[in-house]
Amino acid sequence: QVQLVESGGGLVTAGGSLRLSCVASGRTFGNYALSWFRQAPGKEREFVSVITWGGGSTFYADSVKGRFTISRDNTKNMVYLQMNSLKPEDTGVYYCAARIGIPRLTSQSYDYWGQGTQVTVSS
């Protein structure tokens, strides 16, 4: 079992920045692909970004490319999402997710989820 806990969400005005963090516990962290998903009110959960277990490869949804940066520190069992130039459409609950093996872009592919952290971007 892997437990994930997100933090760092909050209220920010458009153009601002936030840094989300996710700490993992329970099992060896290094061989998990880690992702961030988000869910806006009334919408389905959508992929935001993923990072491979070694941190050498990352991938982003087109909607956040160039504005968000995912990173991880396996020595601390942490994954981060730096969000810059935030827009009102970035509002939602952001979830950290983990799966063993290669990265996937669909939420159904992930075995472990955090409880989520709310991000609200005002215009």
Backbone torsions as a table, in degrees:
resi	resn	phi	psi	omega
1	GLN	NA	144.4	175.3
2	VAL	-124.2	131.2	175.1
3	GLN	-107.6	134.4	-178.3
4	LEU	-122.8	135.0	178.9
5	VAL	-132.8	119.6	179.7
6	GLU	-92.7	156.7	173.9
7	SER	-155.9	168.3	174.4
8	GLY	105.2	-5.7	178.7
9	GLY	-70.3	171.4	179.0
10	GLY	166.8	-167.9	179.8
11	LEU	-104.6	129.4	-179.0
12	VAL	-142.8	151.3	176.7
13	THR	-83.7	157.6	-178.9
14	ALA	-55.8	137.9	-176.5
15	GLY	93.4	-11.4	-178.6
16	GLY	-82.9	-174.9	-176.1
17	SER	-132.5	152.2	171.2
18	LEU	-143.1	153.0	174.4
19	ARG	-123.3	115.9	176.6
20	LEU	-90.3	145.9	176.8
21	SER	-127.4	151.6	176.4
22	CYS	-140.8	123.8	178.2
23	VAL	-107.8	137.0	-179.1
24	ALA	-112.1	147.3	176.4
25	SER	-146.2	160.7	172.6
26	GLY	115.1	-40.3	-178.8
27	ARG	-147.7	174.5	177.0
28	THR	-57.4	127.3	-171.6
29	PHE	-88.0	-26.2	-166.6
30	GLY	-68.3	-23.4	-176.9
31	ASN	-100.5	22.2	177.4
32	TYR	-107.3	136.8	165.8
33	ALA	-79.6	140.4	-175.7
34	LEU	-123.3	138.4	-177.7
35	SER	-134.3	161.3	167.7
36	TRP	-116.6	133.4	171.9
37	PHE	-122.0	164.7	175.2
38	ARG	-143.0	156.8	179.6
39	GLN	-140.0	117.7	175.8
40	ALA	-87.8	157.6	180.0
41	PRO	-56.6	129.1	177.8
42	GLY	77.3	5.0	-178.8
43	LYS	-121.7	163.5	177.9
44	GLU	-76.7	157.5	176.1
45	ARG	-66.1	135.0	-177.9
46	GLU	-126.8	151.5	178.9
47	PHE	-70.3	140.9	176.1
48	VAL	-115.7	-54.2	-175.6
49	SER	-162.3	156.2	178.0
50	VAL	-141.8	151.5	176.8
51	ILE	-135.6	138.6	-179.8
52	THR	-71.3	169.0	-173.9
53	TRP	-61.6	-33.3	-179.8
54	GLY	-88.4	-7.4	-179.5
55	GLY	81.5	3.8	-175.7
56	GLY	-80.0	-20.1	-178.4
57	SER	-130.4	139.9	177.6
58	THR	-135.1	159.9	178.6
59	PHE	-148.6	144.6	-175.9
60	TYR	-131.2	149.3	169.0
61	ALA	-65.6	147.5	-178.8
62	ASP	-57.1	-33.0	-175.9
63	SER	-67.6	-18.4	-177.5
64	VAL	-119.4	-5.8	-176.8
65	LYS	-58.9	132.3	-178.8
66	GLY	88.3	-12.8	179.5
67	ARG	-114.2	-33.3	-177.9
68	PHE	-108.2	148.5	176.2
69	THR	-134.9	126.0	177.1
70	ILE	-99.8	143.4	177.2
71	SER	-151.5	166.7	179.1
72	ARG	-146.5	155.5	175.0
73	ASP	-131.8	99.4	-176.4
74	ASN	-68.5	-22.0	178.1
75	THR	-70.3	-24.2	179.6
76	LYS	-110.0	2.2	-177.1
77	ASN	56.4	43.3	-176.0
78	MET	-122.6	146.7	167.8
79	VAL	-130.6	144.1	-174.3
80	TYR	-125.9	156.4	171.0
81	LEU	-135.7	107.1	175.7
82	GLN	-86.8	122.5	-176.3
83	MET	-118.2	115.8	179.4
84	ASN	-115.6	163.9	178.8
85	SER	49.1	48.7	-175.3
86	LEU	-64.9	146.2	-179.5
87	LYS	-121.2	156.5	177.5
88	PRO	-55.2	-32.4	179.7
89	GLU	-72.4	-5.3	173.2
90	ASP	-82.9	-5.3	-179.7
91	THR	-61.7	137.3	178.0
92	GLY	161.3	-179.9	173.3
93	VAL	-91.4	127.0	-178.4
94	TYR	-102.4	130.4	-177.1
95	TYR	-118.0	139.8	170.9
96	CYS	-94.1	139.5	-178.5
97	ALA	-140.3	150.3	-178.2
98	ALA	-134.1	145.6	172.8
99	ARG	-147.2	150.9	176.4
100	ILE	-78.0	135.2	173.2
101	GLY	100.3	-151.7	-172.2
102	ILE	-72.1	152.2	-179.9
103	PRO	-66.9	147.3	174.4
104	ARG	-130.8	160.3	-176.8
105	LEU	-106.7	-2.5	-177.7
106	THR	-105.6	140.5	-176.9
107	SER	-63.0	-29.6	-178.9
108	GLN	-65.7	-16.9	-177.4
109	SER	-83.1	-6.2	-173.6
110	TYR	-103.5	138.9	-174.4
111	ASP	-94.0	-27.9	-172.5
112	TYR	-129.2	139.2	-176.6
113	TRP	-136.9	146.9	170.1
114	GLY	-85.1	-179.5	-176.7
115	GLN	-84.6	-14.1	177.7
116	GLY	96.7	154.6	175.9
117	THR	-135.6	135.1	-174.4
118	GLN	-81.7	131.9	172.6
119	VAL	-119.8	124.8	178.7
120	THR	-125.4	124.1	-179.5
121	VAL	-114.9	116.8	-179.5
122	SER	-93.0	149.5	-178.7
123	SER	-88.5	NA	NA
